[in-house]
Amino acid sequence: MKIGIDVGGVLANKQHEGKLMPFAAEVLGELATAHKLYIVSQCGKARAEHTKGWLADQGVPIPLPDQFYVGFKEQNKNGLLKRLAIDVFIDDRAKHIRPALELRIYCLHFSESPVAVKKRHYAWVKDWLDVREFFRRTK
């Protein structure tokens, strides 16, 4: 499976600084053994190298260069998600989730509180342990 993962609000705080979200590195390490991981963030080109270094410092398995999309040119993430044929997308913002759902990409909405979205290809996750459980159930 191809999994697209946002950085700010999913792996890190909004500024891509500080500590990694609890259990993120561990769960990503597990997922990387069976799935192809893509880092997908619109934080801006200037932040791309900082983000890559920060993720490596946090112990996150950094995907190959063709799986690391930070500061890409598309106006929104959907064009990139479609081009990469992403199967599951993890993001914290509804503005990215809703259009991805229209592409029939299964979305995990990373949020501390449940969001009322009644869609077929959607699940709410509050932390990386929920992400782990989702992928264990979908094997």
NORMODA-V653315 format. One record per helix or strand of 2 or more residues. SS is the DSSP state (H for helix, E for strand). FROM is the first residue (numbers start at 1). LEN is the number of residues. Records with the same first field share a line. If there is no record, write none. Layout:
BEGIN
SS = FROM-LEN + FROM-LEN
END
This chain:
BEGIN
E = 2-4 + 36-6 + 68-3 + 88-4 + 106-5 + 122-4
H = 24-9 + 45-13 + 65-3 + 77-8 + 94-9 + 128-10
END
